[in-house]
């Protein structure tokens, strides 16, 4: 049987220890905008182009690592990746800078719960 087509990324959902802190981090670090939510339970954020959503749900435990290894977001090219590094530095989000990877170059950063968010230029 041939694989059925996928249209792209819809959303990913993370359990977070501090919902408010995580919402603020994703807004500041990645420029996501709040779409909807239920106070104290979850918040849905979306990318500027509406290409994907991130759902943050209360109930996570700080300092624990879930089953998710990392989430990778694609950026256009090395210039865009460099601009992301400058942005993250300017707003005080720690990162280790641009590193080579198997497909090109990337930058790793970590949200308040320690989830690895990777920005990739392939």
C-alpha angles and dihedrals in degrees: 000000000000118000115262114242121259119209096211139273115336102179146309126221128214131188107226132191097220111030096190094048092048094048090052092047094052091047094049100036101040103019094240119162128222113253105173143323150162114249112256093001112064146335126206117211128186139201120253092254093044090240095134144000134222117209116201115196128191118240105070123127120235115241096021124113118225128206092273112099098192145318118235124204119194121230125194102250146323091290090057090047090051090050090052090053090051091049094049092048092048093054095042100252108147119233137154096235130243117335132181116251137179093276102034128294134332147178122219124208132167130224122223091277094050096257109155112237113189126196110203135195108191 
